[in-house]
Amino acid sequence: MDTNRLAVTEMDLASADRLWRTAMNRTLGPDAVLLHGFGPGGEGEPGSSIRRTFEARRTAVAAWRHARRAAA
């Protein structure tokens, strides 16, 4: 069980999520995550800060899920 790897991926995911939420709020307003976060608006337009942070967040989620399964 590699709990250290799981902890690192959890921190990476928290950071990526925070950056995505910040980009959403800056671009679409304070309720952006609630209103658009789980639809196409949450992905952002190609080349946008929302898209870059969305992709980083998606990668972090996948890494965290992989580490979680490996630690089980």
C-alpha positions in Angstrom: 0.0 0.0 0.0 1.5 3.3 -1.1 -0.3 5.8 1.2 2.4 8.4 0.5 1.5 8.4 -3.2 -2.2 8.7 -2.4 -1.5 11.7 -0.1 0.5 13.4 -2.9 -2.2 12.8 -5.4 -4.8 14.2 -2.9 -2.8 17.4 -2.5 -2.4 17.7 -6.3 -6.1 17.2 -6.8 -6.9 19.8 -4.1 -4.6 22.3 -5.8 -5.9 21.6 -9.3 -9.5 21.9 -8.1 -8.7 25.2 -6.4 -7.2 26.6 -9.5 -10.1 25.5 -11.7 -12.6 27.0 -9.2 -10.6 30.3 -9.2 -10.6 30.4 -13.1 -14.4 29.7 -13.1 -15.1 32.5 -10.6 -12.9 35.0 -12.4 -14.5 34.3 -15.8 -18.1 33.5 -15.0 -18.7 35.0 -11.5 -19.0 33.9 -7.9 -21.7 31.2 -8.6 -19.9 29.8 -11.6 -19.1 26.3 -10.2 -22.7 25.9 -9.0 -24.2 27.1 -12.2 -21.8 25.8 -14.8 -19.3 23.4 -13.2 -21.0 20.2 -14.1 -21.9 21.0 -17.7 -20.1 22.1 -20.8 -19.3 25.5 -19.2 -17.2 23.9 -16.7 -14.8 22.7 -19.4 -14.3 26.2 -20.9 -13.4 27.1 -24.4 -10.3 25.7 -26.1 -7.2 27.7 -25.0 -9.0 29.4 -22.1 -7.8 29.5 -18.5 -10.9 27.4 -17.6 -10.0 24.8 -20.1 -6.4 24.6 -19.0 -7.3 24.3 -15.4 -10.2 21.9 -16.2 -7.7 19.6 -18.0 -5.2 19.8 -15.2 -8.0 18.9 -12.7 -9.2 16.0 -14.8 -5.6 14.6 -14.9 -5.3 15.0 -11.2 -8.6 13.2 -10.6 -7.4 10.3 -12.7 -4.1 10.1 -10.9 -5.9 10.2 -7.5 -8.3 7.5 -8.5 -5.4 5.3 -9.7 -3.5 5.9 -6.4 -6.6 5.2 -4.4 -7.2 1.8 -6.2 -3.5 0.9 -5.8 -3.6 1.7 -2.0 -6.7 -0.4 -1.4 
